[in-house]
């Protein structure tokens, strides 16, 4: 093979070193197929080295076994990576198939911004670190203007669902679109803002760009969210 004739007669270069040397000599414009070195390349290098070794200083059995083991390890890692890629692709496809059943359903995702339909209310989930006597909910429109405030009363620690009827402070129905839900209350005598998650309807499912993620396109959302971010699946 090209580039092997200049190997020293004493066999000082290991098989792995020769493999690296051969890889460096393989230029892209000289190879039309894959540039990976296969087992047949290793066997050719092994035969070449054995033929060129110094008969008075042959490679010892220990050296040969160690170098063969090194090659086997490298080859095994390559095969393992290939198997992991295949497994990851299969798992992603299965996730996408399962996620397709979510199309048309409401899912709960982190974030205070949600979408209200033209007719109907809007639901959210408030996570409370401790019970509160008066949970205050504030609704802001897409421009950040406060359009409604209401008190939902005492709530226990944990996840608490709250619903807004879609009307302003005067009782007038508001148009559909994006709204932000904020929640606050007194904890140990101090006012505190709480984490809020909102519901959104799933329009479609798509695969990530080779990263194994399954993404959900949500109605009214500018960018998709990862399936792993979904906290709860609601009604269709």
C-alpha positions in Angstrom: 0.0 0.0 0.0 1.1 3.6 -0.7 3.2 5.2 2.0 4.1 2.0 3.8 7.5 1.3 2.1 9.1 4.0 4.1 8.4 2.2 7.4 11.6 1.4 9.2 13.0 -2.1 9.1 12.9 -2.4 12.9 9.1 -2.2 12.9 9.2 0.8 15.2 5.8 2.2 14.0 2.9 0.4 15.6 -0.1 -0.7 13.6 -2.2 2.1 15.0 0.5 4.6 14.1 0.6 3.3 10.6 -3.2 3.5 10.3 -3.0 7.2 11.4 -0.2 7.7 8.9 -2.2 6.2 6.1 -5.2 8.3 7.0 -3.2 11.5 6.7 -1.9 10.4 3.3 -5.4 9.8 1.9 -6.4 13.1 0.4 -10.1 13.8 -0.4 -9.4 14.2 -4.2 -7.7 10.7 -4.3 -10.6 8.9 -2.7 -14.1 8.5 -4.1 -15.7 6.5 -1.4 -15.5 6.6 2.4 -12.1 7.5 3.9 -12.5 5.2 6.9 -9.9 2.5 7.4 -11.5 -0.9 7.5 -10.3 -4.3 8.9 -8.8 -5.3 5.5 -6.5 -2.2 5.7 -5.3 -3.3 9.1 -4.6 -6.8 7.8 -2.6 -5.4 4.8 -0.6 -3.2 7.2 0.0 -6.2 9.5 1.3 -8.3 6.6 3.5 -5.4 5.3 5.0 -4.9 8.8 5.7 -8.5 9.3 7.4 -8.7 5.9 9.6 -5.7 6.6 10.5 -6.3 10.2 14.1 -7.0 11.2 14.4 -10.8 11.5 16.9 -10.3 14.4 14.5 -8.0 16.2 11.1 -9.3 15.4 8.0 -7.8 17.0 7.3 -9.7 20.2 4.1 -11.6 20.8 3.1 -9.2 23.6 3.5 -6.2 21.3 1.5 -7.8 18.5 -1.3 -8.8 20.8 -1.4 -5.3 22.4 -1.5 -3.6 19.0 -4.2 -6.0 17.7 -6.2 -5.3 20.9 -5.8 -1.6 20.3 -7.2 -1.9 16.8 -10.0 -4.1 18.0 -10.9 -1.5 20.6 -11.0 1.3 18.0 -13.0 -0.8 15.6 -15.4 -1.7 18.4 -15.9 1.9 19.4 -16.7 2.8 15.8 -19.3 0.0 15.6 -20.8 1.0 19.0 -21.2 4.6 17.8 -23.0 3.4 14.7 -25.3 1.2 16.7 -26.1 4.2 19.1 -26.9 6.4 16.1 -29.3 3.7 14.8 -30.9 3.3 18.2 -31.3 7.1 18.6 -32.9 7.3 15.2 -35.3 4.5 16.0 -36.2 6.1 19.4 -36.8 9.4 17.8 -39.1 7.9 15.2 -41.0 6.1 17.9 -41.3 9.3 19.9 -42.6 11.1 16.8 -45.2 8.4 16.2 -46.4 8.6 19.8 -46.4 12.4 19.7 -48.6 12.4 16.6 -51.5 11.4 18.9 -51.2 14.8 20.5 -52.2 16.7 17.4 -55.5 18.6 18.2 -55.0 18.2 22.0 -54.1 20.8 24.6 -50.8 20.5 26.4 -49.4 22.3 29.4 -46.0 23.9 28.7 -43.8 26.2 30.9 -44.3 29.9 30.4 -46.8 32.6 31.4 -47.7 33.4 27.8 -50.7 31.6 26.3 -53.2 31.9 23.5 -56.9 32.7 24.0 -59.3 31.6 21.3 -61.8 34.1 20.0 -64.6 32.5 21.9 -63.9 30.9 25.3 -61.7 31.2 28.3 -58.0 30.6 28.9 -56.5 28.2 31.5 -53.2 28.2 33.3 -51.4 26.3 36.1 -49.9 28.1 39.0 -47.2 26.4 41.1 -47.4 27.4 44.7 -44.4 26.7 47.1 -46.8 27.0 50.1 -50.5 27.6 50.7 -51.8 31.1 50.2 -55.0 32.8 51.5 -55.6 35.0 48.5 -54.1 34.1 45.1 -54.2 37.1 42.8 -54.2 36.6 39.0 -53.4 39.3 36.5 -53.9 39.1 32.8 -51.9 41.2 30.4 -52.3 41.6 26.6 -49.6 41.2 24.0 -48.6 44.8 24.5 -48.1 44.3 28.2 -51.2 46.2 29.2 -53.1 45.0 32.2 -56.6 44.0 31.1 -57.9 42.0 34.1 -57.2 41.2 37.7 -59.2 38.7 39.9 -58.8 36.9 43.2 -59.2 33.1 43.2 -59.1 32.9 47.0 -57.2 30.4 49.2 -55.1 27.7 47.4 -53.0 24.9 48.8 -49.3 24.3 48.0 -48.6 22.6 44.7 -50.1 22.9 41.2 -53.3 24.9 41.0 -55.4 25.3 37.9 -56.8 28.8 37.3 -59.2 29.9 34.6 -59.8 33.3 33.0 -63.2 33.8 31.4 -61.7 35.9 28.6 -63.3 39.2 29.6 -61.8 42.5 30.7 -62.4 44.2 34.1 -65.7 45.6 32.8 -67.0 42.2 31.7 -66.5 42.8 28.0 -65.2 39.8 25.9 -61.7 40.3 24.6 -60.5 39.2 21.2 -58.4 36.1 20.7 -54.7 36.3 20.7 -51.7 36.1 23.0 -52.1 37.0 26.7 -49.8 36.6 29.7 -51.0 35.2 33.0 -49.2 36.4 36.2 -50.0 35.2 39.7 -48.9 36.5 43.1 -49.8 36.1 46.8 -48.5 36.5 50.3 -46.1 33.9 51.6 -44.8 34.5 55.2 -46.2 38.0 55.0 -44.3 38.9 51.9 -45.7 39.3 48.3 -44.3 36.7 46.0 -44.7 36.0 42.2 -45.3 32.3 41.3 -44.3 30.2 38.4 -47.1 29.9 35.8 -47.6 27.4 32.9 -50.2 27.7 30.2 -52.1 25.4 27.9 -51.8 25.4 24.1 -53.2 23.4 21.3 -50.9 21.1 19.2 -51.0 21.8 15.5 -48.4 19.4 14.3 -45.3 17.3 15.2 -41.9 17.5 13.7 -38.5 15.9 14.2 -35.5 17.9 15.4 -32.5 18.6 13.2 -30.6 15.4 13.9 -30.5 16.0 17.7 -33.1 13.4 18.6 -35.7 15.9 19.8 -39.3 15.7 18.9 -40.9 19.2 18.5 -44.5 20.3 18.8 -45.9 23.2 16.8 -48.4 25.0 19.1 -51.2 27.2 17.9 -50.3 30.9 18.3 -46.6 30.1 19.3 -43.8 31.6 17.1 -41.5 28.6 17.7 -42.0 24.9 18.5 -41.4 23.4 22.0 -39.7 20.1 22.8 -41.9 17.1 23.6 -39.9 16.7 26.8 -41.1 20.1 28.0 -44.7 19.1 28.1 -46.0 19.0 31.7 -49.5 17.7 31.1 -51.8 16.6 28.2 -55.3 17.9 28.3 -58.5 17.3 26.3 -58.7 17.2 22.5 
